[in-house]
Amino acid sequence: MKINKSKFYSIYFFIIISAFQLFYSCDNSEEKFSPIKQDMVESVYASVIIQPDSLYNVHSIVSGILEFNFVKEGDLVNKNDLLLQISNTTPLLNTKNAKLAFNLAKENYEGSAAILDGIKDEIIAADLKFKNDSINYFRQKRLWDKGIGSNIEFDAKKLNFRLSKNNLQLLEGKYNRTKKELLSILQQAENNYKSSKNNTEDFTIKSAITGKVYELSKMPGEIVSNFESLAIIGSANFFIIEMLIDEVDIVKIKENQQVIISLDAYKDEVFEGEISKIYPKKDERNQTFKVDAIFTKSPSKLYPGLSGEANIIIGTKKDVLTIPKIYLTENNEIKTSNGLKKVITGLQNMEFIEVVSGISENTIIYKPK
C-alpha cells in the first residue's frame, strides 16, 4: 500500500502544532515567578497566645457554698472591689462572740465599772489609814523616847502603823497584778476578735488588681473549695504576647528585639512588638522556653487566648535571592520548565525564603500543585 507523503506530513504537522498549543496552553495556566533579590530578615519562629497583663486565677482560702457573685463576666473592677461571697454563718457567729468578749475585756480594763477602779478606792482608803497610823506612831515614839507614855500604848501605835503599811503594799501589788491580768485578757480578746474578723473577711473575695472579669467559674449554690479557680481577672487594656521558643533558638533571643506578629483573628494584618521578658526555666514537657513581648503596633481589639505566630527579628541580610515560600515543595525542590530542581535555602520570613544555590535570578519557576 502506497502512503501519500503529502497527506502524512500534513497530519504530522497538525499533531506537532496541536501538542505545542496544548503545552503552551498548560504552561500559561500555571502561576510562574522570577526570583527576586531583596533584603532578608533573619528571625526565630514562635507560636503566640495573647493574654491580658497581670492575669490571675481567683482562689478562696476557705471552703463553703457560693452565696452570690458581686460582678458578672466583662465587668471592670478596681483593686479591693468585692467579687464573690461565700456562705459564712459559723465564722460570723464566732466573730460576734469574739467581739462581745473583746468589749467586755475592754470595759473591765478601761470602763467606769472597771475592776481596777475598785482596787484604786481600796488603795486610797488604805493610804489614808497608813498616813494616819504613821502620824500617831511617830508622835507616840517621840513621847516614848522622852519617857512619856506607856509601853502598851506605844506598841499598839507601832502595830497599827505596820499593819497599815503592809495592807497598802498588798493592795498596790494586787492593783499591778490585776492590771497586767486584765491587759493580757484584753489583748487576747482583741487578737481573737481580729483573727475571727479576718476569717470572716476570708469568705468575701476581693479583686487583687484593677482590671476586667474575664471568667466566673462558679454559680451561686455551688460548693467552693480552696484548690479550685473561682474567677479569672486581668488587665482590661494592656495585653502580653506569650511566645514559646524552641530550646535551640532561645540563646538568640534578647530583650527589646523586634517581633512581627500575625494573629488568626486578623488574617490580612501584621502587628509589631518587642521582647519584654525571657523566662529562664525550660518547660520539660515540650522543650520550649516562655518569652513575653508587648505590642508596639497592636490590633484595635484583643481578647484573651487569641492565637497566632510570630517572628522575632535577630538579624538581616542585604540583597539575597528570594522566592515565595509557596513555590517551594516539602522536599526543598522548585518546579522549572526543565522539571523539579533541588535548591539550598537560607533565611525565611512569613512570605519569602532565601535561595542560596540551585537557581539564578533568570530562572522561571512555577507554583507546584
Secondary structure, DSSP 4 states (H G I P E B T S, - for coil): ----HHHHHHHHHHHHHHHHHHHHHHHHHS-EE--EEEEEEEEEEEEEEEEETT-EEE--SS-EEEEEES--TT-EE-TT-EEEEE--HHHHHHHHHHHHHHHHHHHHHHSTT-HHHHHHHHHHHHHHHHHHHHHHHHHHHHHHHTT-S-HHHHHHHHHHHHHHHHHHHHHHHHHHHHHHHHHHHHHHHHHHHHHHHHHHHTTEEE-SSSEEEEEE---TTSEE-TTS--EEEE-SS-EEEEEEEETTTGGG--TT-EEEEEETTEEEEEEEEEEEEEEEEEETTTTEEEEEEEEEE--S---TT-EEEEEEEEEEEEEEEEEEGGGB-TTSEEEETTEEEE-EEEEE-SSEEEEEES--TT--EE---
